[in-house]
């Protein structure tokens, strides 16, 4: 799925129906997952949310992302790890 959020946009808090990867293509924002703490994200960052995990995305400047959903997604072998669930 392709997702574009305008400036001051948000995707409200909801549970992931399956594992989800959020790949930031452009822009910047903040994401929150099960840690319940917002983390900054920007171009080339990837965030993993596990099935049923409550999560939210917000942006002041706007952002464009690709969302990949599926069972047992594991981006670790392909991407350098950052804090928490972001890669």
N, CA and C atoms as an extended XYZ file, in Angstrom:
261
Properties=species:S:1:pos:R:3:atomname:S:1:resname:S:1:resid:I:1 pbc="F F F"
N         0.838       -1.160        0.000 N   UNK     1
C         0.000        0.000        0.000 CA  UNK     1
C         0.894        1.238        0.000 C   UNK     1
N         0.504        2.247       -0.750 N   UNK     2
C         1.187        3.526       -0.819 CA  UNK     2
C         0.424        4.490        0.078 C   UNK     2
N         1.130        5.235        0.923 N   UNK     3
C         0.468        6.156        1.831 CA  UNK     3
C         1.163        7.506        1.798 C   UNK     3
N         0.395        8.575        1.624 N   UNK     4
C         0.944        9.920        1.641 CA  UNK     4
C         0.183       10.739        2.673 C   UNK     4
N         0.920       11.350        3.589 N   UNK     5
C         0.314       12.220        4.588 CA  UNK     5
C         0.771       13.648        4.320 C   UNK     5
N        -0.176       14.542        4.211 N   UNK     6
C         0.137       15.965        4.051 CA  UNK     6
C         0.709       16.503        5.362 C   UNK     6
N         1.200       17.741        5.346 N   UNK     7
C         1.690       18.385        6.557 CA  UNK     7
C         0.624       18.315        7.647 C   UNK     7
N         1.050       18.037        8.862 N   UNK     8
C         0.179       17.885       10.030 CA  UNK     8
C        -0.792       16.715        9.892 C   UNK     8
N        -0.408       15.717        9.106 N   UNK     9
C        -1.244       14.537        8.909 CA  UNK     9
C        -1.010       13.486        9.976 C   UNK     9
N        -1.939       12.540       10.042 N   UNK    10
C        -1.776       11.442       10.990 CA  UNK    10
C        -2.553       10.220       10.538 C   UNK    10
N        -2.064        9.087       10.960 N   UNK    11
C        -2.800        7.834       10.881 CA  UNK    11
C        -3.068        7.488       12.337 C   UNK    11
N        -4.316        7.546       12.739 N   UNK    12
C        -4.685        7.362       14.137 CA  UNK    12
C        -4.289        6.006       14.687 C   UNK    12
N        -4.223        5.927       16.000 N   UNK    13
C        -3.818        4.695       16.658 CA  UNK    13
C        -4.791        3.562       16.332 C   UNK    13
N        -4.224        2.419       15.957 N   UNK    14
C        -5.026        1.243       15.631 CA  UNK    14
C        -4.151        0.004       15.765 C   UNK    14
N        -4.769       -1.155       15.815 N   UNK    15
C        -4.042       -2.420       15.924 CA  UNK    15
C        -3.690       -2.933       14.531 C   UNK    15
N        -2.482       -3.436       14.397 N   UNK    16
C        -2.062       -4.043       13.135 CA  UNK    16
C        -2.818       -5.357       12.943 C   UNK    16
N        -3.431       -5.517       11.773 N   UNK    17
C        -4.176       -6.745       11.502 CA  UNK    17
C        -3.248       -7.913       11.183 C   UNK    17
N        -2.020       -7.607       10.780 N   UNK    18
C        -0.976       -8.588       10.497 CA  UNK    18
C         0.349       -7.856       10.675 C   UNK    18
N         1.485       -8.526       10.564 N   UNK    19
C         2.765       -7.824       10.635 CA  UNK    19
C         2.795       -6.750        9.555 C   UNK    19
N         3.359       -5.585        9.881 N   UNK    20
C         3.399       -4.473        8.934 CA  UNK    20
C         4.779       -3.821        8.930 C   UNK    20
N         5.285       -3.525        7.743 N   UNK    21
C         6.491       -2.726        7.576 CA  UNK    21
C         6.079       -1.379        7.014 C   UNK    21
N         6.583       -0.314        7.608 N   UNK    22
C         6.370        1.037        7.107 CA  UNK    22
C         7.713        1.515        6.579 C   UNK    22
N         7.825        1.719        5.249 N   UNK    23
C         9.063        2.161        4.613 CA  UNK    23
C         8.911        3.629        4.240 C   UNK    23
N         9.661        4.510        4.891 N   UNK    24
C         9.552        5.941        4.634 CA  UNK    24
C        10.299        6.265        3.336 C   UNK    24
N         9.568        6.762        2.347 N   UNK    25
C        10.126        7.092        1.033 CA  UNK    25
C        10.603        8.538        0.987 C   UNK    25
N         9.832        9.437        1.591 N   UNK    26
C        10.219       10.846        1.645 CA  UNK    26
C         9.544       11.513        2.832 C   UNK    26
N        10.098       12.653        3.245 N   UNK    27
C         9.532       13.390        4.356 CA  UNK    27
C        10.016       12.862        5.693 C   UNK    27
N         9.302       13.250        6.742 N   UNK    28
C         9.661       12.842        8.096 CA  UNK    28
C         8.422       12.868        8.981 C   UNK    28
N         8.539       12.219       10.127 N   UNK    29
C         7.438       12.196       11.075 CA  UNK    29
C         7.842       11.467       12.325 C   UNK    29
N         6.854       10.974       13.041 N   UNK    30
C         7.074       10.211       14.256 CA  UNK    30
C         6.122        9.024       14.261 C   UNK    30
N         6.597        7.924       14.835 N   UNK    31
C         5.777        6.722       14.968 CA  UNK    31
C         5.795        6.269       16.424 C   UNK    31
N         4.715        5.603       16.801 N   UNK    32
C         4.608        5.061       18.148 CA  UNK    32
C         4.068        3.646       18.032 C   UNK    32
N         4.668        2.722       18.766 N   UNK    33
C         4.219        1.335       18.785 CA  UNK    33
C         4.002        0.872       20.207 C   UNK    33
N         4.282       -0.414       20.461 N   UNK    34
C         3.987       -0.988       21.772 CA  UNK    34
C         4.796       -0.357       22.903 C   UNK    34
N         5.928        0.283       22.587 N   UNK    35
C         6.708        0.965       23.615 CA  UNK    35
C         5.994        2.226       24.104 C   UNK    35
N         4.981        2.687       23.340 N   UNK    36
C         4.170        3.851       23.660 CA  UNK    36
C         4.995        5.140       23.746 C   UNK    36
N         6.078        5.201       22.967 N   UNK    37
C         6.952        6.368       22.906 CA  UNK    37
C         7.150        6.724       21.440 C   UNK    37
N         6.974        8.000       21.096 N   UNK    38
C         7.190        8.413       19.713 CA  UNK    38
C         8.674        8.368       19.362 C   UNK    38
N         8.970        7.871       18.158 N   UNK    39
C        10.323        7.853       17.612 CA  UNK    39
C        10.306        8.612       16.298 C   UNK    39
N        11.352        9.409       16.066 N   UNK    40
C        11.475       10.130       14.810 CA  UNK    40
C        11.785        9.165       13.674 C   UNK    40
N        11.171        9.401       12.520 N   UNK    41
C        11.479        8.643       11.307 CA  UNK    41
C        11.666        9.623       10.164 C   UNK    41
N        12.495        9.227        9.217 N   UNK    42
C        12.756       10.045        8.042 CA  UNK    42
C        13.037        9.127        6.857 C   UNK    42
N        13.307        9.716        5.717 N   UNK    43
C        13.545        8.963        4.480 CA  UNK    43
C        14.510        7.800        4.719 C   UNK    43
N        14.170        6.653        4.175 N   UNK    44
C        14.930        5.402        4.249 CA  UNK    44
C        14.782        4.652        5.568 C   UNK    44
N        14.036        5.171        6.542 N   UNK    45
C        13.773        4.412        7.762 CA  UNK    45
C        12.672        3.398        7.499 C   UNK    45
N        12.746        2.294        8.226 N   UNK    46
C        11.754        1.231        8.131 CA  UNK    46
C        11.300        0.887        9.542 C   UNK    46
N        10.001        0.736        9.727 N   UNK    47
C         9.447        0.414       11.038 CA  UNK    47
C         8.648       -0.877       10.906 C   UNK    47
N         8.823       -1.776       11.879 N   UNK    48
C         8.075       -3.027       11.916 CA  UNK    48
C         7.083       -2.976       13.067 C   UNK    48
N         5.820       -3.266       12.754 N   UNK    49
C         4.799       -3.445       13.782 CA  UNK    49
C         4.309       -4.882       13.676 C   UNK    49
N         4.225       -5.551       14.818 N   UNK    50
C         3.770       -6.939       14.840 CA  UNK    50
C         2.245       -7.005       14.901 C   UNK    50
N         1.712       -8.130       14.450 N   UNK    51
C         0.260       -8.337       14.443 CA  UNK    51
C        -0.320       -8.007       15.814 C   UNK    51
N        -1.393       -7.301       15.844 N   UNK    52
C        -2.162       -6.820       16.998 CA  UNK    52
C        -1.519       -5.639       17.729 C   UNK    52
N        -0.312       -5.237       17.322 N   UNK    53
C         0.361       -4.120       18.002 CA  UNK    53
C        -0.352       -2.797       17.703 C   UNK    53
N        -0.649       -2.053       18.753 N   UNK    54
C        -1.234       -0.726       18.596 CA  UNK    54
C        -0.132        0.215       18.109 C   UNK    54
N        -0.450        1.043       17.104 N   UNK    55
C         0.551        1.947       16.567 CA  UNK    55
C        -0.089        3.180       15.946 C   UNK    55
N         0.732        4.209       15.744 N   UNK    56
C         0.252        5.489       15.249 CA  UNK    56
C         1.386        6.165       14.485 C   UNK    56
N         1.039        6.953       13.460 N   UNK    57
C         2.010        7.725       12.681 CA  UNK    57
C         1.526        9.169       12.598 C   UNK    57
N         2.440       10.123       12.864 N   UNK    58
C         2.103       11.544       12.741 CA  UNK    58
C         3.226       12.254       11.995 C   UNK    58
N         2.914       13.392       11.380 N   UNK    59
C         3.924       14.177       10.684 CA  UNK    59
C         3.567       15.648       10.698 C   UNK    59
N         4.554       16.494       10.938 N   UNK    60
C         4.355       17.935       10.829 CA  UNK    60
C         4.653       18.395        9.406 C   UNK    60
N         5.693       17.813        8.783 N   UNK    61
C         6.167       18.255        7.473 CA  UNK    61
C         5.521       17.508        6.312 C   UNK    61
N         4.926       16.350        6.583 N   UNK    62
C         4.400       15.483        5.541 CA  UNK    62
C         5.346       14.317        5.309 C   UNK    62
N         4.806       13.197        4.878 N   UNK    63
C         5.647       12.041        4.549 CA  UNK    63
C         4.930       11.128        3.570 C   UNK    63
N         5.737       10.384        2.845 N   UNK    64
C         5.244        9.373        1.923 CA  UNK    64
C         5.887        8.054        2.318 C   UNK    64
N         5.085        6.991        2.346 N   UNK    65
C         5.587        5.688        2.775 CA  UNK    65
C         4.937        4.574        1.976 C   UNK    65
N         5.595        3.441        1.999 N   UNK    66
C         5.043        2.207        1.458 CA  UNK    66
C         4.809        1.285        2.647 C   UNK    66
N         3.636        0.672        2.702 N   UNK    67
C         3.298       -0.260        3.776 CA  UNK    67
C         3.231       -1.659        3.178 C   UNK    67
N         3.974       -2.578        3.792 N   UNK    68
C         3.957       -3.977        3.369 CA  UNK    68
C         3.380       -4.782        4.528 C   UNK    68
N         2.375       -5.597        4.243 N   UNK    69
C         1.724       -6.400        5.269 CA  UNK    69
C         1.844       -7.874        4.937 C   UNK    69
N         1.999       -8.695        5.970 N   UNK    70
C         2.059      -10.133        5.756 CA  UNK    70
C         2.404      -10.849        7.041 C   UNK    70
N         2.354      -12.164        6.997 N   UNK    71
C         2.670      -12.972        8.164 CA  UNK    71
C         4.168      -13.153        8.304 C   UNK    71
N         4.663      -13.013        9.521 N   UNK    72
C         6.064      -13.292        9.866 CA  UNK    72
C         7.062      -12.491        9.048 C   UNK    72
N         6.857      -11.201        8.926 N   UNK    73
C         7.809      -10.340        8.232 CA  UNK    73
C         9.029      -10.159        9.130 C   UNK    73
N        10.217      -10.389        8.572 N   UNK    74
C        11.459      -10.213        9.317 CA  UNK    74
C        12.444       -9.429        8.460 C   UNK    74
N        12.529       -8.106        8.649 N   UNK    75
C        13.428       -7.302        7.828 CA  UNK    75
C        14.880       -7.353        8.298 C   UNK    75
N        15.167       -7.915        9.470 N   UNK    76
C        16.501       -7.870       10.065 CA  UNK    76
C        17.626       -8.356        9.149 C   UNK    76
N        17.458       -9.424        8.382 N   UNK    77
C        18.579       -9.875        7.548 CA  UNK    77
C        18.956       -8.885        6.436 C   UNK    77
N        18.084       -7.952        6.139 N   UNK    78
C        18.295       -7.077        4.991 CA  UNK    78
C        18.584       -5.621        5.340 C   UNK    78
N        18.288       -5.211        6.580 N   UNK    79
C        18.396       -3.805        6.945 CA  UNK    79
C        19.153       -3.638        8.259 C   UNK    79
N        19.935       -2.561        8.394 N   UNK    80
C        20.610       -2.313        9.676 CA  UNK    80
C        19.599       -1.929       10.748 C   UNK    80
N        19.765       -2.437       11.955 N   UNK    81
C        18.798       -2.211       13.010 CA  UNK    81
C        19.048       -0.884       13.731 C   UNK    81
N        17.953       -0.184       14.032 N   UNK    82
C        17.968        0.998       14.875 CA  UNK    82
C        17.265        0.628       16.176 C   UNK    82
N        16.973        1.614       17.009 N   UNK    83
C        16.317        1.363       18.293 CA  UNK    83
C        14.914        0.797       18.106 C   UNK    83
N        14.495        0.022       19.102 N   UNK    84
C        13.127       -0.488       19.131 CA  UNK    84
C        12.805       -1.317       17.904 C   UNK    84
N        11.611       -1.106       17.378 N   UNK    85
C        11.175       -1.854       16.206 CA  UNK    85
C        11.535       -1.156       14.916 C   UNK    85
N        12.212       -0.005       14.956 N   UNK    86
C        12.541        0.638       13.694 CA  UNK    86
C        13.842        0.091       13.139 C   UNK    86
N        13.878       -0.036       11.845 N   UNK    87
C        15.064       -0.537       11.157 CA  UNK    87
C        15.545        0.494       10.179 C   UNK    87
